[in-house]
């Protein structure tokens, strides 16, 4: 499977849409959502992952930013272990 280029990744993020959701486990939901975006779009480049994080931070209230960053860091570490 080929890696997605930066412009393709940016297009995927631009074509995506936010879904309002109530959650009893926002950490789990953010993780599942991020992993799904990364896997479905084969996002691997550092800058593309950073763009994805920026997208999550932009689309979600500030009260979730620390949690989003925490979840993202865990995913990032997992990705670097599997390279």
mmCIF file of the N, C-alpha and C atoms, coordinates in Angstrom:
data_MODEL
# 
_entry.id   MODEL 
# 
loop_
_atom_site.group_PDB 
_atom_site.id 
_atom_site.type_symbol 
_atom_site.label_atom_id 
_atom_site.label_alt_id 
_atom_site.label_comp_id 
_atom_site.label_asym_id 
_atom_site.label_entity_id 
_atom_site.label_seq_id 
_atom_site.pdbx_PDB_ins_code 
_atom_site.Cartn_x 
_atom_site.Cartn_y 
_atom_site.Cartn_z 
_atom_site.occupancy 
_atom_site.B_iso_or_equiv 
_atom_site.pdbx_formal_charge 
_atom_site.auth_seq_id 
_atom_site.auth_comp_id 
_atom_site.auth_asym_id 
_atom_site.auth_atom_id 
_atom_site.pdbx_PDB_model_num 
ATOM 1   N N  . UNK A 1 1  ? 0.845   -1.185 0.000  1.00 0.00 ? 1  UNK A N  1 
ATOM 2   C CA . UNK A 1 1  ? 0.000   0.000  0.000  1.00 0.00 ? 1  UNK A CA 1 
ATOM 3   C C  . UNK A 1 1  ? 0.879   1.232  0.000  1.00 0.00 ? 1  UNK A C  1 
ATOM 4   N N  . UNK A 1 2  ? 0.621   2.136  -0.906 1.00 0.00 ? 2  UNK A N  1 
ATOM 5   C CA . UNK A 1 2  ? 1.478   3.312  -0.998 1.00 0.00 ? 2  UNK A CA 1 
ATOM 6   C C  . UNK A 1 2  ? 1.105   4.348  0.050  1.00 0.00 ? 2  UNK A C  1 
ATOM 7   N N  . UNK A 1 3  ? 2.076   5.158  0.401  1.00 0.00 ? 3  UNK A N  1 
ATOM 8   C CA . UNK A 1 3  ? 1.849   6.221  1.366  1.00 0.00 ? 3  UNK A CA 1 
ATOM 9   C C  . UNK A 1 3  ? 1.106   7.366  0.680  1.00 0.00 ? 3  UNK A C  1 
ATOM 10  N N  . UNK A 1 4  ? 0.242   8.012  1.405  1.00 0.00 ? 4  UNK A N  1 
ATOM 11  C CA . UNK A 1 4  ? -0.513  9.125  0.867  1.00 0.00 ? 4  UNK A CA 1 
ATOM 12  C C  . UNK A 1 4  ? 0.364   10.369 0.849  1.00 0.00 ? 4  UNK A C  1 
ATOM 13  N N  . UNK A 1 5  ? 0.332   11.110 -0.252 1.00 0.00 ? 5  UNK A N  1 
ATOM 14  C CA . UNK A 1 5  ? 1.131   12.332 -0.340 1.00 0.00 ? 5  UNK A CA 1 
ATOM 15  C C  . UNK A 1 5  ? 0.519   13.415 0.526  1.00 0.00 ? 5  UNK A C  1 
ATOM 16  N N  . UNK A 1 6  ? 1.318   14.430 0.813  1.00 0.00 ? 6  UNK A N  1 
ATOM 17  C CA . UNK A 1 6  ? 0.866   15.528 1.661  1.00 0.00 ? 6  UNK A CA 1 
ATOM 18  C C  . UNK A 1 6  ? -0.381  16.192 1.081  1.00 0.00 ? 6  UNK A C  1 
ATOM 19  N N  . UNK A 1 7  ? -0.380  16.474 -0.211 1.00 0.00 ? 7  UNK A N  1 
ATOM 20  C CA . UNK A 1 7  ? -1.543  17.138 -0.802 1.00 0.00 ? 7  UNK A CA 1 
ATOM 21  C C  . UNK A 1 7  ? -2.771  16.230 -0.756 1.00 0.00 ? 7  UNK A C  1 
ATOM 22  N N  . UNK A 1 8  ? -2.575  14.926 -0.955 1.00 0.00 ? 8  UNK A N  1 
ATOM 23  C CA . UNK A 1 8  ? -3.696  13.988 -0.868 1.00 0.00 ? 8  UNK A CA 1 
ATOM 24  C C  . UNK A 1 8  ? -4.226  13.915 0.560  1.00 0.00 ? 8  UNK A C  1 
ATOM 25  N N  . UNK A 1 9  ? -3.327  13.911 1.536  1.00 0.00 ? 9  UNK A N  1 
ATOM 26  C CA . UNK A 1 9  ? -3.744  13.857 2.942  1.00 0.00 ? 9  UNK A CA 1 
ATOM 27  C C  . UNK A 1 9  ? -4.521  15.102 3.318  1.00 0.00 ? 9  UNK A C  1 
ATOM 28  N N  . UNK A 1 10 ? -4.024  16.250 2.868  1.00 0.00 ? 10 UNK A N  1 
ATOM 29  C CA . UNK A 1 10 ? -4.701  17.502 3.166  1.00 0.00 ? 10 UNK A CA 1 
ATOM 30  C C  . UNK A 1 10 ? -6.103  17.490 2.548  1.00 0.00 ? 10 UNK A C  1 
ATOM 31  N N  . UNK A 1 11 ? -6.214  16.962 1.332  1.00 0.00 ? 11 UNK A N  1 
ATOM 32  C CA . UNK A 1 11 ? -7.504  16.877 0.657  1.00 0.00 ? 11 UNK A CA 1 
ATOM 33  C C  . UNK A 1 11 ? -8.451  15.971 1.438  1.00 0.00 ? 11 UNK A C  1 
ATOM 34  N N  . UNK A 1 12 ? -7.942  14.860 1.943  1.00 0.00 ? 12 UNK A N  1 
ATOM 35  C CA . UNK A 1 12 ? -8.765  13.935 2.730  1.00 0.00 ? 12 UNK A CA 1 
ATOM 36  C C  . UNK A 1 12 ? -9.311  14.647 3.953  1.00 0.00 ? 12 UNK A C  1 
ATOM 37  N N  . UNK A 1 13 ? -8.459  15.397 4.638  1.00 0.00 ? 13 UNK A N  1 
ATOM 38  C CA . UNK A 1 13 ? -8.894  16.127 5.830  1.00 0.00 ? 13 UNK A CA 1 
ATOM 39  C C  . UNK A 1 13 ? -9.922  17.178 5.441  1.00 0.00 ? 13 UNK A C  1 
ATOM 40  N N  . UNK A 1 14 ? -9.678  17.890 4.334  1.00 0.00 ? 14 UNK A N  1 
ATOM 41  C CA . UNK A 1 14 ? -10.613 18.920 3.894  1.00 0.00 ? 14 UNK A CA 1 
ATOM 42  C C  . UNK A 1 14 ? -11.963 18.325 3.497  1.00 0.00 ? 14 UNK A C  1 
ATOM 43  N N  . UNK A 1 15 ? -11.954 17.123 2.952  1.00 0.00 ? 15 UNK A N  1 
ATOM 44  C CA . UNK A 1 15 ? -13.188 16.480 2.517  1.00 0.00 ? 15 UNK A CA 1 
ATOM 45  C C  . UNK A 1 15 ? -13.907 15.763 3.660  1.00 0.00 ? 15 UNK A C  1 
ATOM 46  N N  . UNK A 1 16 ? -13.272 15.653 4.799  1.00 0.00 ? 16 UNK A N  1 
ATOM 47  C CA . UNK A 1 16 ? -13.877 14.996 5.953  1.00 0.00 ? 16 UNK A CA 1 
ATOM 48  C C  . UNK A 1 16 ? -14.867 15.942 6.614  1.00 0.00 ? 16 UNK A C  1 
ATOM 49  N N  . UNK A 1 17 ? -15.674 15.400 7.475  1.00 0.00 ? 17 UNK A N  1 
ATOM 50  C CA . UNK A 1 17 ? -16.623 16.235 8.184  1.00 0.00 ? 17 UNK A CA 1 
ATOM 51  C C  . UNK A 1 17 ? -16.679 15.815 9.645  1.00 0.00 ? 17 UNK A C  1 
ATOM 52  N N  . UNK A 1 18 ? -17.002 16.778 10.473 1.00 0.00 ? 18 UNK A N  1 
ATOM 53  C CA . UNK A 1 18 ? -17.092 16.520 11.909 1.00 0.00 ? 18 UNK A CA 1 
ATOM 54  C C  . UNK A 1 18 ? -18.473 15.965 12.236 1.00 0.00 ? 18 UNK A C  1 
ATOM 55  N N  . UNK A 1 19 ? -18.509 15.092 13.219 1.00 0.00 ? 19 UNK A N  1 
ATOM 56  C CA . UNK A 1 19 ? -19.764 14.520 13.683 1.00 0.00 ? 19 UNK A CA 1 
ATOM 57  C C  . UNK A 1 19 ? -19.906 14.873 15.156 1.00 0.00 ? 19 UNK A C  1 
ATOM 58  N N  . UNK A 1 20 ? -20.994 15.556 15.489 1.00 0.00 ? 20 UNK A N  1 
ATOM 59  C CA . UNK A 1 20 ? -21.255 15.874 16.887 1.00 0.00 ? 20 UNK A CA 1 
ATOM 60  C C  . UNK A 1 20 ? -21.638 14.583 17.596 1.00 0.00 ? 20 UNK A C  1 
ATOM 61  N N  . UNK A 1 21 ? -21.052 14.383 18.775 1.00 0.00 ? 21 UNK A N  1 
ATOM 62  C CA . UNK A 1 21 ? -21.289 13.120 19.459 1.00 0.00 ? 21 UNK A CA 1 
ATOM 63  C C  . UNK A 1 21 ? -21.197 13.323 20.962 1.00 0.00 ? 21 UNK A C  1 
ATOM 64  N N  . UNK A 1 22 ? -22.120 12.746 21.677 1.00 0.00 ? 22 UNK A N  1 
ATOM 65  C CA . UNK A 1 22 ? -22.012 12.687 23.136 1.00 0.00 ? 22 UNK A CA 1 
ATOM 66  C C  . UNK A 1 22 ? -21.284 11.397 23.449 1.00 0.00 ? 22 UNK A C  1 
ATOM 67  N N  . UNK A 1 23 ? -20.428 11.443 24.452 1.00 0.00 ? 23 UNK A N  1 
ATOM 68  C CA . UNK A 1 23 ? -19.611 10.271 24.720 1.00 0.00 ? 23 UNK A CA 1 
ATOM 69  C C  . UNK A 1 23 ? -19.442 10.043 26.210 1.00 0.00 ? 23 UNK A C  1 
ATOM 70  N N  . UNK A 1 24 ? -19.518 8.783  26.589 1.00 0.00 ? 24 UNK A N  1 
ATOM 71  C CA . UNK A 1 24 ? -19.199 8.423  27.965 1.00 0.00 ? 24 UNK A CA 1 
ATOM 72  C C  . UNK A 1 24 ? -17.709 8.129  28.083 1.00 0.00 ? 24 UNK A C  1 
ATOM 73  N N  . UNK A 1 25 ? -17.036 7.945  26.944 1.00 0.00 ? 25 UNK A N  1 
ATOM 74  C CA . UNK A 1 25 ? -15.600 7.658  26.923 1.00 0.00 ? 25 UNK A CA 1 
ATOM 75  C C  . UNK A 1 25 ? -14.940 8.416  25.765 1.00 0.00 ? 25 UNK A C  1 
ATOM 76  N N  . UNK A 1 26 ? -14.765 9.741  25.920 1.00 0.00 ? 26 UNK A N  1 
ATOM 77  C CA . UNK A 1 26 ? -14.207 10.535 24.819 1.00 0.00 ? 26 UNK A CA 1 
ATOM 78  C C  . UNK A 1 26 ? -12.802 10.092 24.408 1.00 0.00 ? 26 UNK A C  1 
ATOM 79  N N  . UNK A 1 27 ? -12.003 9.612  25.352 1.00 0.00 ? 27 UNK A N  1 
ATOM 80  C CA . UNK A 1 27 ? -10.657 9.150  25.010 1.00 0.00 ? 27 UNK A CA 1 
ATOM 81  C C  . UNK A 1 27 ? -10.734 8.009  23.993 1.00 0.00 ? 27 UNK A C  1 
ATOM 82  N N  . UNK A 1 28 ? -11.578 7.044  24.268 1.00 0.00 ? 28 UNK A N  1 
ATOM 83  C CA . UNK A 1 28 ? -11.763 5.901  23.360 1.00 0.00 ? 28 UNK A CA 1 
ATOM 84  C C  . UNK A 1 28 ? -12.290 6.371  22.006 1.00 0.00 ? 28 UNK A C  1 
ATOM 85  N N  . UNK A 1 29 ? -13.254 7.269  22.037 1.00 0.00 ? 29 UNK A N  1 
ATOM 86  C CA . UNK A 1 29 ? -13.849 7.747  20.788 1.00 0.00 ? 29 UNK A CA 1 
ATOM 87  C C  . UNK A 1 29 ? -12.852 8.539  19.940 1.00 0.00 ? 29 UNK A C  1 
ATOM 88  N N  . UNK A 1 30 ? -12.066 9.407  20.568 1.00 0.00 ? 30 UNK A N  1 
ATOM 89  C CA . UNK A 1 30 ? -11.047 10.150 19.813 1.00 0.00 ? 30 UNK A CA 1 
ATOM 90  C C  . UNK A 1 30 ? -10.022 9.185  19.228 1.00 0.00 ? 30 UNK A C  1 
ATOM 91  N N  . UNK A 1 31 ? -9.614  8.210  20.020 1.00 0.00 ? 31 UNK A N  1 
ATOM 92  C CA . UNK A 1 31 ? -8.623  7.244  19.537 1.00 0.00 ? 31 UNK A CA 1 
ATOM 93  C C  . UNK A 1 31 ? -9.152  6.478  18.329 1.00 0.00 ? 31 UNK A C  1 
ATOM 94  N N  . UNK A 1 32 ? -10.361 5.951  18.446 1.00 0.00 ? 32 UNK A N  1 
ATOM 95  C CA . UNK A 1 32 ? -10.948 5.196  17.336 1.00 0.00 ? 32 UNK A CA 1 
ATOM 96  C C  . UNK A 1 32 ? -11.068 6.060  16.086 1.00 0.00 ? 32 UNK A C  1 
ATOM 97  N N  . UNK A 1 33 ? -11.480 7.289  16.262 1.00 0.00 ? 33 UNK A N  1 
ATOM 98  C CA . UNK A 1 33 ? -11.641 8.200  15.135 1.00 0.00 ? 33 UNK A CA 1 
ATOM 99  C C  . UNK A 1 33 ? -10.300 8.507  14.466 1.00 0.00 ? 33 UNK A C  1 
ATOM 100 N N  . UNK A 1 34 ? -9.287  8.810  15.272 1.00 0.00 ? 34 UNK A N  1 
ATOM 101 C CA . UNK A 1 34 ? -7.963  9.120  14.722 1.00 0.00 ? 34 UNK A CA 1 
ATOM 102 C C  . UNK A 1 34 ? -7.361  7.917  14.004 1.00 0.00 ? 34 UNK A C  1 
ATOM 103 N N  . UNK A 1 35 ? -7.433  6.759  14.638 1.00 0.00 ? 35 UNK A N  1 
ATOM 104 C CA . UNK A 1 35 ? -6.874  5.544  14.029 1.00 0.00 ? 35 UNK A CA 1 
ATOM 105 C C  . UNK A 1 35 ? -7.591  5.246  12.714 1.00 0.00 ? 35 UNK A C  1 
ATOM 106 N N  . UNK A 1 36 ? -8.894  5.415  12.698 1.00 0.00 ? 36 UNK A N  1 
ATOM 107 C CA . UNK A 1 36 ? -9.661  5.188  11.471 1.00 0.00 ? 36 UNK A CA 1 
ATOM 108 C C  . UNK A 1 36 ? -9.191  6.130  10.357 1.00 0.00 ? 36 UNK A C  1 
ATOM 109 N N  . UNK A 1 37 ? -9.031  7.408  10.664 1.00 0.00 ? 37 UNK A N  1 
ATOM 110 C CA . UNK A 1 37 ? -8.560  8.375  9.659  1.00 0.00 ? 37 UNK A CA 1 
ATOM 111 C C  . UNK A 1 37 ? -7.168  8.000  9.157  1.00 0.00 ? 37 UNK A C  1 
ATOM 112 N N  . UNK A 1 38 ? -6.283  7.645  10.070 1.00 0.00 ? 38 UNK A N  1 
ATOM 113 C CA . UNK A 1 38 ? -4.902  7.301  9.706  1.00 0.00 ? 38 UNK A CA 1 
ATOM 114 C C  . UNK A 1 38 ? -4.873  6.055  8.833  1.00 0.00 ? 38 UNK A C  1 
ATOM 115 N N  . UNK A 1 39 ? -5.607  5.026  9.231  1.00 0.00 ? 39 UNK A N  1 
ATOM 116 C CA . UNK A 1 39 ? -5.593  3.763  8.482  1.00 0.00 ? 39 UNK A CA 1 
ATOM 117 C C  . UNK A 1 39 ? -6.291  3.884  7.136  1.00 0.00 ? 39 UNK A C  1 
ATOM 118 N N  . UNK A 1 40 ? -7.475  4.460  7.119  1.00 0.00 ? 40 UNK A N  1 
ATOM 119 C CA . UNK A 1 40 ? -8.239  4.545  5.871  1.00 0.00 ? 40 UNK A CA 1 
ATOM 120 C C  . UNK A 1 40 ? -7.549  5.404  4.824  1.00 0.00 ? 40 UNK A C  1 
ATOM 121 N N  . UNK A 1 41 ? -6.772  6.385  5.275  1.00 0.00 ? 41 UNK A N  1 
ATOM 122 C CA . UNK A 1 41 ? -6.120  7.303  4.347  1.00 0.00 ? 41 UNK A CA 1 
ATOM 123 C C  . UNK A 1 41 ? -4.617  7.078  4.267  1.00 0.00 ? 41 UNK A C  1 
ATOM 124 N N  . UNK A 1 42 ? -4.147  6.021  4.933  1.00 0.00 ? 42 UNK A N  1 
ATOM 125 C CA . UNK A 1 42 ? -2.728  5.650  4.925  1.00 0.00 ? 42 UNK A CA 1 
ATOM 126 C C  . UNK A 1 42 ? -1.828  6.854  5.225  1.00 0.00 ? 42 UNK A C  1 
ATOM 127 N N  . UNK A 1 43 ? -2.171  7.579  6.253  1.00 0.00 ? 43 UNK A N  1 
ATOM 128 C CA . UNK A 1 43 ? -1.403  8.758  6.655  1.00 0.00 ? 43 UNK A CA 1 
ATOM 129 C C  . UNK A 1 43 ? -0.214  8.289  7.484  1.00 0.00 ? 43 UNK A C  1 
ATOM 130 N N  . UNK A 1 44 ? 0.996   8.635  7.044  1.00 0.00 ? 44 UNK A N  1 
ATOM 131 C CA . UNK A 1 44 ? 2.206   8.205  7.743  1.00 0.00 ? 44 UNK A CA 1 
ATOM 132 C C  . UNK A 1 44 ? 3.233   9.330  7.906  1.00 0.00 ? 44 UNK A C  1 
ATOM 133 N N  . UNK A 1 45 ? 3.232   10.291 7.014  1.00 0.00 ? 45 UNK A N  1 
ATOM 134 C CA . UNK A 1 45 ? 4.222   11.368 7.068  1.00 0.00 ? 45 UNK A CA 1 
ATOM 135 C C  . UNK A 1 45 ? 3.987   12.238 8.300  1.00 0.00 ? 45 UNK A C  1 
ATOM 136 N N  . UNK A 1 46 ? 5.076   12.660 8.914  1.00 0.00 ? 46 UNK A N  1 
ATOM 137 C CA . UNK A 1 46 ? 5.005   13.465 10.132 1.00 0.00 ? 46 UNK A CA 1 
ATOM 138 C C  . UNK A 1 46 ? 4.121   14.693 9.951  1.00 0.00 ? 46 UNK A C  1 
ATOM 139 N N  . UNK A 1 47 ? 4.325   15.439 8.890  1.00 0.00 ? 47 UNK A N  1 
ATOM 140 C CA . UNK A 1 47 ? 3.561   16.667 8.666  1.00 0.00 ? 47 UNK A CA 1 
ATOM 141 C C  . UNK A 1 47 ? 2.074   16.364 8.488  1.00 0.00 ? 47 UNK A C  1 
ATOM 142 N N  . UNK A 1 48 ? 1.766   15.264 7.815  1.00 0.00 ? 48 UNK A N  1 
ATOM 143 C CA . UNK A 1 48 ? 0.362   14.892 7.622  1.00 0.00 ? 48 UNK A CA 1 
ATOM 144 C C  . UNK A 1 48 ? -0.299  14.515 8.947  1.00 0.00 ? 48 UNK A C  1 
ATOM 145 N N  . UNK A 1 49 ? 0.444   13.833 9.806  1.00 0.00 ? 49 UNK A N  1 
ATOM 146 C CA . UNK A 1 49 ? -0.077  13.501 11.134 1.00 0.00 ? 49 UNK A CA 1 
ATOM 147 C C  . UNK A 1 49 ? -0.292  14.769 11.956 1.00 0.00 ? 49 UNK A C  1 
ATOM 148 N N  . UNK A 1 50 ? 0.646   15.712 11.840 1.00 0.00 ? 50 UNK A N  1 
ATOM 149 C CA . UNK A 1 50 ? 0.492   16.990 12.541 1.00 0.00 ? 50 UNK A CA 1 
ATOM 150 C C  . UNK A 1 50 ? -0.733  17.744 12.027 1.00 0.00 ? 50 UNK A C  1 
ATOM 151 N N  . UNK A 1 51 ? -0.965  17.686 10.719 1.00 0.00 ? 51 UNK A N  1 
ATOM 152 C CA . UNK A 1 51 ? -2.152  18.329 10.143 1.00 0.00 ? 51 UNK A CA 1 
ATOM 153 C C  . UNK A 1 51 ? -3.428  17.690 10.682 1.00 0.00 ? 51 UNK A C  1 
ATOM 154 N N  . UNK A 1 52 ? -3.409  16.380 10.827 1.00 0.00 ? 52 UNK A N  1 
ATOM 155 C CA . UNK A 1 52 ? -4.568  15.679 11.374 1.00 0.00 ? 52 UNK A CA 1 
ATOM 156 C C  . UNK A 1 52 ? -4.830  16.120 12.816 1.00 0.00 ? 52 UNK A C  1 
ATOM 157 N N  . UNK A 1 53 ? -3.771  16.220 13.605 1.00 0.00 ? 53 UNK A N  1 
ATOM 158 C CA . UNK A 1 53 ? -3.912  16.701 14.980 1.00 0.00 ? 53 UNK A CA 1 
ATOM 159 C C  . UNK A 1 53 ? -4.497  18.111 14.988 1.00 0.00 ? 53 UNK A C  1 
ATOM 160 N N  . UNK A 1 54 ? -3.974  18.975 14.136 1.00 0.00 ? 54 UNK A N  1 
ATOM 161 C CA . UNK A 1 54 ? -4.475  20.354 14.062 1.00 0.00 ? 54 UNK A CA 1 
ATOM 162 C C  . UNK A 1 54 ? -5.960  20.375 13.715 1.00 0.00 ? 54 UNK A C  1 
ATOM 163 N N  . UNK A 1 55 ? -6.365  19.477 12.846 1.00 0.00 ? 55 UNK A N  1 
ATOM 164 C CA . UNK A 1 55 ? -7.773  19.379 12.463 1.00 0.00 ? 55 UNK A CA 1 
ATOM 165 C C  . UNK A 1 55 ? -8.634  19.014 13.676 1.00 0.00 ? 55 UNK A C  1 
ATOM 166 N N  . UNK A 1 56 ? -8.203  18.023 14.441 1.00 0.00 ? 56 UNK A N  1 
ATOM 167 C CA . UNK A 1 56 ? -8.957  17.623 15.635 1.00 0.00 ? 56 UNK A CA 1 
ATOM 168 C C  . UNK A 1 56 ? -9.030  18.765 16.644 1.00 0.00 ? 56 UNK A C  1 
ATOM 169 N N  . UNK A 1 57 ? -7.942  19.496 16.790 1.00 0.00 ? 57 UNK A N  1 
ATOM 170 C CA . UNK A 1 57 ? -7.936  20.605 17.742 1.00 0.00 ? 57 UNK A CA 1 
ATOM 171 C C  . UNK A 1 57 ? -8.846  21.735 17.271 1.00 0.00 ? 57 UNK A C  1 
ATOM 172 N N  . UNK A 1 58 ? -8.888  21.958 15.970 1.00 0.00 ? 58 UNK A N  1 
ATOM 173 C CA . UNK A 1 58 ? -9.735  23.009 15.411 1.00 0.00 ? 58 UNK A CA 1 
ATOM 174 C C  . UNK A 1 58 ? -11.216 22.661 15.532 1.00 0.00 ? 58 UNK A C  1 
ATOM 175 N N  . UNK A 1 59 ? -11.538 21.400 15.323 1.00 0.00 ? 59 UNK A N  1 
ATOM 176 C CA . UNK A 1 59 ? -12.942 20.987 15.277 1.00 0.00 ? 59 UNK A CA 1 
ATOM 177 C C  . UNK A 1 59 ? -13.565 20.701 16.640 1.00 0.00 ? 59 UNK A C  1 
ATOM 178 N N  . UNK A 1 60 ? -12.743 20.645 17.682 1.00 0.00 ? 60 UNK A N  1 
ATOM 179 C CA . UNK A 1 60 ? -13.258 20.281 19.003 1.00 0.00 ? 60 UNK A CA 1 
ATOM 180 C C  . UNK A 1 60 ? -13.041 21.397 20.018 1.00 0.00 ? 60 UNK A C  1 
ATOM 181 N N  . UNK A 1 61 ? -13.929 21.478 21.016 1.00 0.00 ? 61 UNK A N  1 
ATOM 182 C CA . UNK A 1 61 ? -13.808 22.512 22.047 1.00 0.00 ? 61 UNK A CA 1 
ATOM 183 C C  . UNK A 1 61 ? -12.487 22.394 22.823 1.00 0.00 ? 61 UNK A C  1 
ATOM 184 N N  . UNK A 1 62 ? -12.025 23.536 23.317 1.00 0.00 ? 62 UNK A N  1 
ATOM 185 C CA . UNK A 1 62 ? -10.758 23.592 24.062 1.00 0.00 ? 62 UNK A CA 1 
ATOM 186 C C  . UNK A 1 62 ? -10.737 22.632 25.248 1.00 0.00 ? 62 UNK A C  1 
ATOM 187 N N  . UNK A 1 63 ? -11.878 22.370 25.830 1.00 0.00 ? 63 UNK A N  1 
ATOM 188 C CA . UNK A 1 63 ? -11.922 21.477 26.996 1.00 0.00 ? 63 UNK A CA 1 
ATOM 189 C C  . UNK A 1 63 ? -11.420 20.068 26.665 1.00 0.00 ? 63 UNK A C  1 
ATOM 190 N N  . UNK A 1 64 ? -11.398 19.712 25.381 1.00 0.00 ? 64 UNK A N  1 
ATOM 191 C CA . UNK A 1 64 ? -10.921 18.389 24.968 1.00 0.00 ? 64 UNK A CA 1 
ATOM 192 C C  . UNK A 1 64 ? -9.502  18.398 24.415 1.00 0.00 ? 64 UNK A C  1 
ATOM 193 N N  . UNK A 1 65 ? -8.891  19.557 24.276 1.00 0.00 ? 65 UNK A N  1 
ATOM 194 C CA . UNK A 1 65 ? -7.581  19.642 23.629 1.00 0.00 ? 65 UNK A CA 1 
ATOM 195 C C  . UNK A 1 65 ? -6.501  18.820 24.329 1.00 0.00 ? 65 UNK A C  1 
ATOM 196 N N  . UNK A 1 66 ? -6.423  18.877 25.639 1.00 0.00 ? 66 UNK A N  1 
ATOM 197 C CA . UNK A 1 66 ? -5.398  18.103 26.359 1.00 0.00 ? 66 UNK A CA 1 
ATOM 198 C C  . UNK A 1 66 ? -5.602  16.605 26.127 1.00 0.00 ? 66 UNK A C  1 
ATOM 199 N N  . UNK A 1 67 ? -6.838  16.161 26.141 1.00 0.00 ? 67 UNK A N  1 
ATOM 200 C CA . UNK A 1 67 ? -7.146  14.753 25.906 1.00 0.00 ? 67 UNK A CA 1 
ATOM 201 C C  . UNK A 1 67 ? -6.804  14.354 24.468 1.00 0.00 ? 67 UNK A C  1 
ATOM 202 N N  . UNK A 1 68 ? -7.140  15.196 23.517 1.00 0.00 ? 68 UNK A N  1 
ATOM 203 C CA . UNK A 1 68 ? -6.830  14.923 22.109 1.00 0.00 ? 68 UNK A CA 1 
ATOM 204 C C  . UNK A 1 68 ? -5.326  14.789 21.925 1.00 0.00 ? 68 UNK A C  1 
ATOM 205 N N  . UNK A 1 69 ? -4.562  15.684 22.511 1.00 0.00 ? 69 UNK A N  1 
ATOM 206 C CA . UNK A 1 69 ? -3.098  15.629 22.399 1.00 0.00 ? 69 UNK A CA 1 
ATOM 207 C C  . UNK A 1 69 ? -2.563  14.359 23.052 1.00 0.00 ? 69 UNK A C  1 
ATOM 208 N N  . UNK A 1 70 ? -3.092  14.013 24.207 1.00 0.00 ? 70 UNK A N  1 
ATOM 209 C CA . UNK A 1 70 ? -2.666  12.790 24.905 1.00 0.00 ? 70 UNK A CA 1 
ATOM 210 C C  . UNK A 1 70 ? -2.924  11.548 24.044 1.00 0.00 ? 70 UNK A C  1 
ATOM 211 N N  . UNK A 1 71 ? -4.106  11.450 23.478 1.00 0.00 ? 71 UNK A N  1 
ATOM 212 C CA . UNK A 1 71 ? -4.458  10.314 22.617 1.00 0.00 ? 71 UNK A CA 1 
ATOM 213 C C  . UNK A 1 71 ? -3.561  10.298 21.388 1.00 0.00 ? 71 UNK A C  1 
ATOM 214 N N  . UNK A 1 72 ? -3.358  11.459 20.780 1.00 0.00 ? 72 UNK A N  1 
ATOM 215 C CA . UNK A 1 72 ? -2.530  11.561 19.583 1.00 0.00 ? 72 UNK A CA 1 
ATOM 216 C C  . UNK A 1 72 ? -1.095  11.116 19.869 1.00 0.00 ? 72 UNK A C  1 
ATOM 217 N N  . UNK A 1 73 ? -0.548  11.537 21.006 1.00 0.00 ? 73 UNK A N  1 
ATOM 218 C CA . UNK A 1 73 ? 0.824   11.145 21.367 1.00 0.00 ? 73 UNK A CA 1 
ATOM 219 C C  . UNK A 1 73 ? 0.950   9.627  21.496 1.00 0.00 ? 73 UNK A C  1 
ATOM 220 N N  . UNK A 1 74 ? -0.046  8.980  22.070 1.00 0.00 ? 74 UNK A N  1 
ATOM 221 C CA . UNK A 1 74 ? -0.014  7.514  22.199 1.00 0.00 ? 74 UNK A CA 1 
ATOM 222 C C  . UNK A 1 74 ? -0.029  6.851  20.826 1.00 0.00 ? 74 UNK A C  1 
ATOM 223 N N  . UNK A 1 75 ? -0.874  7.347  19.942 1.00 0.00 ? 75 UNK A N  1 
ATOM 224 C CA . UNK A 1 75 ? -0.936  6.800  18.582 1.00 0.00 ? 75 UNK A CA 1 
ATOM 225 C C  . UNK A 1 75 ? 0.391   7.029  17.873 1.00 0.00 ? 75 UNK A C  1 
ATOM 226 N N  . UNK A 1 76 ? 0.951   8.228  18.009 1.00 0.00 ? 76 UNK A N  1 
ATOM 227 C CA . UNK A 1 76 ? 2.233   8.575  17.376 1.00 0.00 ? 76 UNK A CA 1 
ATOM 228 C C  . UNK A 1 76 ? 3.322   7.596  17.829 1.00 0.00 ? 76 UNK A C  1 
ATOM 229 N N  . UNK A 1 77 ? 3.382   7.345  19.142 1.00 0.00 ? 77 UNK A N  1 
ATOM 230 C CA . UNK A 1 77 ? 4.392   6.410  19.663 1.00 0.00 ? 77 UNK A CA 1 
ATOM 231 C C  . UNK A 1 77 ? 4.198   5.012  19.084 1.00 0.00 ? 77 UNK A C  1 
ATOM 232 N N  . UNK A 1 78 ? 2.965   4.578  18.968 1.00 0.00 ? 78 UNK A N  1 
ATOM 233 C CA . UNK A 1 78 ? 2.692   3.265  18.375 1.00 0.00 ? 78 UNK A CA 1 
ATOM 234 C C  . UNK A 1 78 ? 3.137   3.220  16.917 1.00 0.00 ? 78 UNK A C  1 
ATOM 235 N N  . UNK A 1 79 ? 2.881   4.277  16.186 1.00 0.00 ? 79 UNK A N  1 
ATOM 236 C CA . UNK A 1 79 ? 3.273   4.320  14.774 1.00 0.00 ? 79 UNK A CA 1 
ATOM 237 C C  . UNK A 1 79 ? 4.786   4.281  14.620 1.00 0.00 ? 79 UNK A C  1 
ATOM 238 N N  . UNK A 1 80 ? 5.507   4.975  15.501 1.00 0.00 ? 80 UNK A N  1 
ATOM 239 C CA . UNK A 1 80 ? 6.968   4.995  15.380 1.00 0.00 ? 80 UNK A CA 1 
ATOM 240 C C  . UNK A 1 80 ? 7.572   3.655  15.794 1.00 0.00 ? 80 UNK A C  1 
ATOM 241 N N  . UNK A 1 81 ? 6.891   2.909  16.650 1.00 0.00 ? 81 UNK A N  1 
ATOM 242 C CA . UNK A 1 81 ? 7.371   1.576  17.039 1.00 0.00 ? 81 UNK A CA 1 
ATOM 243 C C  . UNK A 1 81 ? 7.226   0.577  15.901 1.00 0.00 ? 81 UNK A C  1 
ATOM 244 N N  . UNK A 1 82 ? 6.206   0.759  15.066 1.00 0.00 ? 82 UNK A N  1 
ATOM 245 C CA . UNK A 1 82 ? 5.934   -0.199 13.999 1.00 0.00 ? 82 UNK A CA 1 
ATOM 246 C C  . UNK A 1 82 ? 6.686   0.107  12.710 1.00 0.00 ? 82 UNK A C  1 
ATOM 247 N N  . UNK A 1 83 ? 7.407   1.209  12.668 1.00 0.00 ? 83 UNK A N  1 
ATOM 248 C CA . UNK A 1 83 ? 8.161   1.563  11.446 1.00 0.00 ? 83 UNK A CA 1 
ATOM 249 C C  . UNK A 1 83 ? 9.400   0.728  11.320 1.00 0.00 ? 83 UNK A C  1 
# 
